[in-house]
Amino acid sequence: MTSLKRSAHPATARCRRSEQFKDEVYRQMFRLEASRPGAEMDLALALLRAWQAAEAKPDGGEERQWLRKICPICLEMIQAAVRAGGSTSRCVQ
């Protein structure tokens, strides 16, 4: 029996990684809407990771465009949560 090695095409891997960053940002937005503790900090960190990844890519234009659209929405969400008394720190057990 022969073993097949699958090597992902670099563009496919980059696309998959980009989608993971988007998923993480959307997941944290959902958590913030659900008033989860520490969600505003998690959303801010997810945005930073997404920006770092987009800036590291020479062809990250599409990701940057998405971030330019989503960041103002996320910042408004974070500010509203902080104004409403959301905590910016997590409880550590």
Backbone torsions as a table, in degrees:
resi	resn	phi	psi	omega
1	MET	NA	133.7	-179.3
2	THR	-99.3	145.8	179.7
3	SER	-96.0	132.1	179.2
4	LEU	-97.8	126.8	176.6
5	LYS	-98.1	128.9	178.0
6	ARG	-105.0	120.9	175.0
7	SER	-111.4	124.5	-178.5
8	ALA	-72.4	139.6	175.3
9	HIS	-66.1	135.6	-177.5
10	PRO	-54.1	-38.9	179.3
11	ALA	-65.7	-37.0	178.2
12	THR	-66.2	-42.3	179.2
13	ALA	-64.2	-41.1	178.3
14	ARG	-64.1	-42.1	179.6
15	CYS	-63.1	-43.0	179.6
16	ARG	-62.1	-42.7	179.9
17	ARG	-65.5	-40.2	177.8
18	SER	-61.4	-42.6	178.6
19	GLU	-65.1	-33.6	177.8
20	GLN	-64.8	-39.8	177.9
21	PHE	-65.5	-42.0	177.9
22	LYS	-62.2	-45.4	178.8
23	ASP	-58.5	-42.1	-179.4
24	GLU	-64.1	-43.2	178.7
25	VAL	-63.2	-47.2	179.8
26	TYR	-63.2	-38.2	178.4
27	ARG	-62.1	-42.9	-179.6
28	GLN	-70.8	-32.3	174.8
29	MET	-63.2	-43.0	178.6
30	PHE	-62.7	-43.8	178.9
31	ARG	-61.1	-39.6	179.2
32	LEU	-66.3	-41.7	176.6
33	GLU	-61.5	-31.1	179.5
34	ALA	-85.6	6.3	178.1
35	SER	59.0	39.2	176.1
36	ARG	-73.5	140.9	179.5
37	PRO	-61.7	133.5	177.3
38	GLY	77.6	4.1	-175.4
39	ALA	-66.5	-31.8	179.8
40	GLU	-66.3	-38.7	177.2
41	MET	-68.8	-39.8	178.6
42	ASP	-63.6	-38.3	177.8
43	LEU	-66.4	-43.2	178.2
44	ALA	-60.9	-42.3	179.1
45	LEU	-66.8	-38.9	178.1
46	ALA	-63.5	-39.6	177.3
47	LEU	-64.7	-42.3	178.7
48	LEU	-62.4	-42.9	178.7
49	ARG	-63.2	-40.0	179.3
50	ALA	-65.6	-41.5	178.0
51	TRP	-64.3	-43.1	179.0
52	GLN	-60.1	-43.3	-179.4
53	ALA	-66.0	-40.4	-179.8
54	ALA	-67.4	-38.3	-179.8
55	GLU	-71.5	-26.8	-179.2
56	ALA	-75.7	-18.7	-178.5
57	LYS	-90.0	134.2	175.2
58	PRO	-68.7	-26.9	-178.7
59	ASP	-113.2	37.3	-176.4
60	GLY	-85.8	23.2	-176.9
61	GLY	-59.5	-41.5	-179.6
62	GLU	-64.6	-42.2	178.9
63	GLU	-65.3	-40.2	179.3
64	ARG	-63.8	-39.9	177.9
65	GLN	-62.2	-43.7	178.6
66	TRP	-62.4	-43.3	-179.8
67	LEU	-64.9	-36.9	178.0
68	ARG	-64.0	-30.0	178.7
69	LYS	-81.2	-39.7	-171.6
70	ILE	-85.4	-29.7	-176.3
71	CYS	-59.5	-45.8	178.7
72	PRO	-59.4	-37.5	178.4
73	ILE	-65.1	-46.0	-179.6
74	CYS	-63.5	-41.8	179.4
75	LEU	-63.4	-39.9	175.8
76	GLU	-62.0	-41.6	178.9
77	MET	-62.8	-44.4	-179.6
78	ILE	-63.8	-46.2	180.0
79	GLN	-62.0	-41.7	179.1
80	ALA	-63.7	-40.2	179.6
81	ALA	-66.4	-40.5	179.1
82	VAL	-67.0	-42.6	177.7
83	ARG	-62.7	-34.4	-178.5
84	ALA	-78.4	-1.6	177.1
85	GLY	98.4	15.5	175.8
86	GLY	-67.5	144.5	180.0
87	SER	-83.9	146.7	177.7
88	THR	-99.6	4.9	177.8
89	SER	-122.1	156.2	-179.2
90	ARG	-97.0	152.3	173.2
91	CYS	-83.3	127.5	179.2
92	VAL	-106.8	130.0	-180.0
93	GLN	-102.4	NA	NA
